[in-house]
Amino acid sequence: MSAALLTSRHALAEVIQIEFTQFDTFSVEVVNIDVGDTVEWLPKNKGHNVEFLAGPDMEALPPKSKMDEFHSVLFEKRGVYLYGCTPHLNMGMLGLIVVGNDFHNIEDVSNTDLPDVAQSVLMNLIRDARSPAKSE
Ligand SMILES: [Cu+2]
């Protein structure tokens, strides 16, 4: 009985997939997930990776991926995570992950030191993340 319970609890966790596009963007730029969900990045196009820039625990950001490699992160802490592609950060190849609809660290995220273009992309992403109508 308890094994069945464990299994059904696991089945609730989701896996969200994001691709690197040929336009130097992430196929999904804002993702709202629950604690325990996993995000996977698929190297559909070459020349990209995933590097975390901000998160609820700045001392323990998720690992950076190698270029052109599959990457998978399980999110266990509530808050907003900002990541980008290392070679394309400056042009705004960024993504946001909101875990548990929790924006407590949004100030840290928006204060991330980025060049102007990337900063304005980030502001748009934050606006999208906060707009409830845009939850797909
Ligand atoms: Cu890139």
Residues whose N, C-alpha, C, O or C-beta is under 5 A from the ligand:
A	BS01	CU	G47 H48 N49 C85 H88 M93
